[in-house]
Amino acid sequence: MRNKRSDELAVCGFNAVLALGTYHPEQIHRLFLREDRMKDFGAVCKKLAAMKKFYKICTDEELEKLCKSNKHQRVAAMIHAPKPLVPDDGLMNEWSHQGKLGVLLSSVGNDHNLGAIIRSAAFFHADYIILSGEDRDARLTTSAYRIAEGGIEHVTILGVNNPGAFVKWAARNLLVIGADHKAELILKNLPEIIAKERKRKQGMLLVVGNEETGIPANIREQCILVRIPGSSKMESLNVAQAATLFLHELSSSDAGHTNPGGGR
């Protein structure tokens, strides 16, 4: 839950807060936890104390008030609401030369799906997630952090206001794969596609779109479109499920780049 007056965001959930405290304790302003969580968060509390930052033992009721949810899992951290970085030519060259793998979300408006995609991206060694600045699109909220289960601490989160223009720019340097349930190419074609393009383009960008409308036409035309084959009983998968399958295939191609240090 975001406090608009202070521009703070509540991060809750055991794995989400533990990862935040382990990798980026400096981002925590205040930590609230139930007494029975102290054994798990003792090291984090020591780090906060050394930085002269506040932590407090509190009740479930206090945690629920902070998070506006009963899904806090007995711990919550208050941070500045994150502002995604804006990619530039330097980052683009880095992604290309180092063979990095990323995901762009186009018109994916559900924060739970965003959290699930970030979790999968971290698991499959993707380096970055690009969010659209359009009003209907998902944001880094309390729910997104909780669903990501700490994955946000291991990927770089970026934002673009015009995803169509960005993908056109990216396609000059990166292999851009679009998830499209009507495409002729299927997942098993990906190794062949990657092998063909790898001499020219080391880095890769996966684009996933809205579950109802798919990827917009101006972005589709910049992508190599690939679908997940399945039965005729269902037209498509949930966007987070689809992204997970694509990320597995792309990372298995050995084109993904591990980012052990994490970062945003």
C-alpha positions in Angstrom: 0.0 0.0 0.0 1.4 3.4 -1.0 1.2 6.4 1.4 0.7 9.3 -1.1 1.5 11.9 1.5 4.9 10.6 2.3 5.6 8.7 -1.0 6.2 5.6 1.0 5.3 2.0 0.0 4.7 -0.9 2.3 6.6 -4.1 1.3 5.1 -7.1 3.0 5.5 -10.9 2.9 8.3 -13.0 4.4 10.4 -13.6 1.3 9.9 -10.1 -0.1 11.0 -8.3 3.1 13.8 -10.7 3.8 15.3 -10.3 0.3 14.9 -6.5 0.6 16.7 -6.5 4.0 19.4 -8.8 2.8 20.3 -7.1 -0.5 19.1 -3.5 -0.1 18.7 -2.7 3.7 19.5 0.9 3.0 16.2 1.3 1.2 14.2 0.4 4.3 13.0 3.4 6.3 11.2 1.5 9.0 10.6 -2.2 9.7 7.6 -3.6 11.5 7.4 -7.2 12.6 5.8 -9.5 15.0 7.9 -10.8 17.8 8.0 -14.4 16.5 9.7 -13.0 13.3 12.7 -11.7 15.2 14.6 -15.0 14.8 14.3 -14.7 11.0 15.1 -11.0 10.8 17.7 -10.6 13.5 20.5 -9.9 11.0 18.3 -7.4 9.2 17.5 -5.6 12.4 21.2 -5.4 13.3 21.9 -3.8 9.9 19.1 -1.3 10.4 20.3 -0.5 13.9 23.8 0.2 12.6 22.3 2.6 10.1 20.3 4.2 12.9 17.0 3.1 11.2 13.8 2.2 13.0 12.3 -1.2 13.6 9.4 -2.1 15.9 7.8 -5.2 17.3 4.0 -4.9 16.6 0.7 -6.8 16.3 -1.1 -8.3 13.4 -3.6 -5.4 13.6 -0.9 -2.8 13.2 0.7 -4.7 10.3 -2.7 -5.0 8.6 -3.3 -1.3 9.0 0.1 -0.5 7.4 -0.3 -2.9 4.5 -4.1 -2.5 4.0 -4.1 -6.3 3.8 -4.1 -9.4 6.1 -1.5 -11.0 3.8 1.5 -9.3 5.5 2.9 -12.7 6.8 3.9 -10.9 10.0 6.4 -8.5 8.7 6.4 -5.2 6.7 9.0 -2.7 5.6 8.4 0.9 4.5 10.4 2.2 1.6 10.3 5.1 -0.9 7.9 4.2 -3.7 10.3 3.1 -6.4 10.7 5.0 -9.6 11.9 2.9 -12.5 15.0 3.9 -14.4 14.8 5.1 -18.0 16.9 3.0 -20.4 19.4 4.9 -22.6 21.9 4.1 -25.3 24.5 3.0 -22.8 22.3 0.4 -21.2 21.2 -0.8 -24.7 24.8 -1.4 -25.7 25.5 -3.2 -22.4 22.5 -5.5 -22.9 23.6 -6.2 -26.4 27.3 -6.8 -25.8 26.8 -8.8 -22.6 24.0 -10.9 -24.0 21.4 -9.9 -21.4 17.8 -11.0 -21.3 14.9 -8.8 -20.4 11.1 -8.6 -20.5 8.9 -5.7 -21.6 5.3 -5.6 -20.4 2.9 -4.0 -22.8 -0.6 -3.2 -21.4 -0.2 -5.8 -18.6 -2.4 -4.0 -16.0 -2.5 -6.5 -13.2 0.0 -6.0 -10.4 -0.2 -9.7 -9.4 0.8 -10.7 -12.9 3.7 -8.2 -12.7 4.9 -9.8 -9.5 4.7 -13.3 -10.9 6.6 -12.3 -14.0 9.3 -10.6 -11.9 9.6 -13.8 -9.8 10.0 -15.9 -13.0 12.5 -13.4 -14.5 14.7 -13.7 -11.4 14.5 -17.5 -11.4 15.5 -17.7 -15.0 18.3 -15.2 -14.8 16.6 -12.4 -16.7 18.4 -9.1 -16.0 15.7 -6.5 -16.4 12.0 -5.8 -16.6 10.6 -2.8 -18.6 7.3 -1.3 -17.5 5.1 1.0 -19.6 4.3 4.4 -18.2 0.8 4.2 -19.5 -1.9 4.8 -16.9 -3.5 1.3 -17.3 -0.3 -0.6 -16.9 0.9 -2.4 -13.8 3.1 -0.7 -11.2 5.4 -1.8 -8.4 2.9 -2.0 -5.6 2.7 -3.8 -2.3 1.0 -6.7 -4.0 3.6 -6.8 -6.8 6.4 -7.0 -4.2 4.6 -9.8 -2.2 3.9 -11.9 -5.3 7.4 -11.5 -6.6 8.7 -13.2 -3.4 11.9 -11.2 -3.3 12.6 -11.4 -7.0 12.5 -7.6 -7.3 15.9 -7.5 -5.6 17.5 -9.5 -8.4 16.3 -7.7 -11.5 16.6 -4.1 -12.7 13.3 -2.4 -13.1 13.0 0.2 -15.9 10.2 2.3 -17.4 9.4 3.7 -20.8 6.6 6.1 -21.7 6.3 5.0 -25.3 6.8 1.2 -25.5 6.2 1.2 -29.3 9.1 3.6 -29.9 11.3 1.8 -27.4 10.8 -1.6 -29.0 11.6 -0.1 -32.5 14.8 1.4 -31.0 15.6 -1.9 -29.2 15.1 -4.1 -32.3 18.2 -2.5 -33.9 20.4 -4.0 -31.2 18.5 -6.9 -29.6 16.6 -10.0 -30.7 13.0 -9.0 -29.9 10.7 -12.0 -29.3 6.9 -11.3 -29.0 4.6 -13.7 -27.3 1.6 -14.1 -29.6 -1.0 -16.9 -29.5 -1.7 -16.7 -33.2 2.0 -16.8 -34.4 3.2 -19.4 -36.9 6.4 -20.1 -35.1 6.3 -22.0 -31.8 8.5 -22.3 -28.7 10.5 -25.2 -30.1 11.6 -22.9 -32.9 13.4 -20.6 -30.5 16.8 -22.3 -30.5 16.9 -22.1 -34.3 15.8 -18.4 -34.3 18.4 -17.5 -31.7 21.2 -19.4 -33.4 20.4 -17.5 -36.7 20.4 -14.1 -35.0 23.2 -14.6 -32.5 26.1 -13.4 -34.6 24.4 -10.0 -35.0 22.5 -9.6 -31.8 23.6 -11.1 -28.5 21.0 -9.6 -26.1 17.3 -10.6 -26.1 14.1 -8.9 -25.2 10.8 -10.8 -24.6 7.6 -8.7 -25.1 4.4 -9.9 -23.5 1.0 -8.2 -23.9 -2.5 -7.9 -22.6 -4.3 -11.2 -22.2 -7.4 -9.9 -24.1 -5.9 -7.7 -26.8 -2.3 -9.0 -27.1 0.7 -7.0 -28.2 -0.2 -3.7 -30.0 0.3 -3.7 -33.8 3.1 -1.1 -33.7 5.1 -3.4 -31.4 4.2 -6.6 -33.1 5.8 -5.4 -36.3 9.1 -5.1 -34.6 9.0 -8.6 -33.1 9.6 -12.1 -34.1 6.3 -13.6 -33.1 6.2 -16.9 -31.3 3.4 -18.9 -29.7 3.0 -21.6 -27.1 1.3 -24.6 -28.7 -1.6 -26.1 -26.8 -5.0 -27.7 -27.2 -7.9 -25.9 -28.8 -9.8 -26.0 -25.5 -8.2 -22.7 -24.4 -7.1 -19.9 -26.6 -4.1 -18.8 -24.4 -2.4 -18.9 -21.0 -2.4 -16.3 -18.3 0.3 -13.7 -19.2 2.5 -14.6 -16.3 2.3 -18.3 -17.1 3.2 -17.6 -20.7 6.1 -15.4 -19.7 7.5 -18.1 -17.5 7.5 -20.7 -20.3 9.2 -18.2 -22.7 11.8 -17.3 -20.1 12.6 -21.0 -19.5 13.2 -21.5 -23.2 15.2 -18.4 -23.7 17.4 -19.0 -20.6 17.9 -22.6 -21.7 19.3 -21.4 -25.0 22.4 -20.2 -23.0 21.7 -16.7 -24.3 20.5 -15.5 -20.9 23.0 -13.8 -18.6 23.2 -14.5 -14.8 23.0 -11.4 -12.6 24.2 -12.7 -9.2 24.5 -9.4 -7.5 20.9 -8.2 -8.1 20.0 -4.6 -8.4 17.5 -2.1 -9.6 
